Amino acid sequence: MSTDISVVELKKRLDAGETINLIDVREQHEYDEFNLGGALIPLGTLPGKLEDLEDLKNEEVIVHCRSGARSGTAKMFLTQSGFTNVRNLLGGVLDWQAQFGQ
C-alpha cells in the first residue's frame, strides 16, 4: 500500500510544476470556496466514475478532502478497485490552509 502525502510535500511538487493526478472528493460548494486545482469527484459519485479513471490505475493518484477522512475512504475504495498507487493528503484542505493560507 502506498504511503500518504503531507501538504508540504504536495505543495513542493505543485510549485515545481509537476503534473499530479489530484482528486478532490469534497462536495461542489466546498470546492467552490477553496480548491487545490484537482478534479472534483465527490465521494458519493466516485463509484460511478471508475471507468473515467481507468487510465490512472497504475499511476500515482492523490486524493484529498477537508480533513483527510473522506479521502481515506476514497483511497480504500480505489485501492480495492485495483488502483495501485493511491495516496491520501494528510490533514486535507484544513491542514493546507493552516500551513499556507488561502
C-alpha positions as CSV (number, residue, x, y, z in Angstrom):
1,M,0.0,0.0,0.0
2,S,1.4,3.4,-0.9
3,T,2.2,5.9,1.8
4,D,0.2,9.0,2.3
5,I,1.4,12.5,1.5
6,S,1.8,15.7,3.5
7,V,0.6,19.1,2.4
8,V,4.2,20.3,2.5
9,E,5.3,17.6,0.1
10,L,2.4,18.1,-2.2
11,K,2.9,21.9,-2.3
12,K,6.6,21.4,-3.2
13,R,5.7,19.1,-6.1
14,L,3.0,21.5,-7.3
15,D,5.3,24.5,-7.1
16,A,7.9,22.6,-9.1
17,G,5.3,22.3,-11.9
18,E,4.8,18.5,-11.6
19,T,1.8,17.1,-13.2
20,I,-0.2,15.4,-10.4
21,N,-3.3,13.3,-10.6
22,L,-5.2,15.1,-7.8
23,I,-8.7,14.2,-7.0
24,D,-10.9,16.3,-4.6
25,V,-13.6,14.1,-3.1
26,R,-15.4,17.0,-1.3
27,E,-18.8,18.5,-2.4
28,Q,-19.2,21.2,-5.1
29,H,-19.9,24.0,-2.6
30,E,-16.6,23.2,-0.7
31,Y,-14.7,23.1,-3.9
32,D,-16.1,26.4,-5.0
33,E,-15.0,28.0,-1.7
34,F,-11.4,26.8,-2.0
35,N,-9.6,24.1,-4.0
36,L,-6.1,22.9,-4.8
37,G,-6.9,22.6,-8.5
38,G,-7.6,18.9,-8.6
39,A,-10.5,17.2,-10.4
40,L,-13.7,17.3,-8.3
41,I,-15.3,13.9,-7.9
42,P,-17.4,14.0,-4.7
43,L,-17.0,10.8,-2.7
44,G,-20.6,9.7,-3.3
45,T,-20.1,9.8,-7.1
46,L,-16.7,8.0,-7.1
47,P,-18.1,4.5,-7.8
48,G,-19.8,5.8,-10.9
49,K,-16.6,7.5,-12.2
50,L,-14.3,4.5,-12.0
51,E,-14.5,4.0,-15.8
52,D,-13.3,7.6,-16.3
53,L,-10.3,6.9,-14.1
54,E,-9.3,3.6,-15.6
55,D,-6.2,5.2,-17.2
56,L,-4.8,6.1,-13.8
57,K,-4.9,2.6,-12.3
58,N,-1.1,2.2,-12.3
59,E,-0.3,5.9,-11.8
60,E,0.1,7.9,-8.6
61,V,-3.3,9.3,-7.6
62,I,-3.6,11.7,-4.7
63,V,-7.0,12.1,-3.1
64,H,-8.0,14.8,-0.7
65,C,-10.9,16.3,1.2
66,R,-11.4,18.7,4.0
67,S,-9.6,16.8,6.8
68,G,-8.5,13.5,5.3
69,A,-11.4,11.3,6.4
70,R,-13.4,11.2,3.2
71,S,-10.3,10.9,1.1
72,G,-9.2,8.0,3.4
73,T,-12.4,6.2,2.4
74,A,-11.8,7.1,-1.3
75,K,-8.2,5.7,-1.1
76,M,-9.6,2.5,0.4
77,F,-12.2,2.2,-2.3
78,L,-9.8,3.0,-5.2
79,T,-7.2,0.5,-3.8
80,Q,-9.9,-2.2,-3.6
81,S,-10.9,-1.3,-7.1
82,G,-7.4,-2.2,-8.4
83,F,-5.6,1.2,-8.2
84,T,-2.0,0.5,-7.3
85,N,-0.7,3.8,-6.0
86,V,-3.3,5.9,-4.2
87,R,-2.1,8.4,-1.6
88,N,-4.2,10.4,0.9
89,L,-3.4,14.1,1.5
90,L,-2.9,14.1,5.3
91,G,-4.9,16.8,7.1
92,G,-6.6,17.7,3.8
93,V,-7.6,21.3,2.9
94,L,-7.7,22.3,6.6
95,D,-4.0,21.5,7.0
96,W,-3.2,23.2,3.7
97,Q,-4.9,26.4,4.8
98,A,-3.3,26.2,8.2
99,Q,0.2,25.9,6.6
100,F,-0.1,28.2,3.6
101,G,-3.3,30.2,4.0
102,Q,-5.9,30.6,1.2
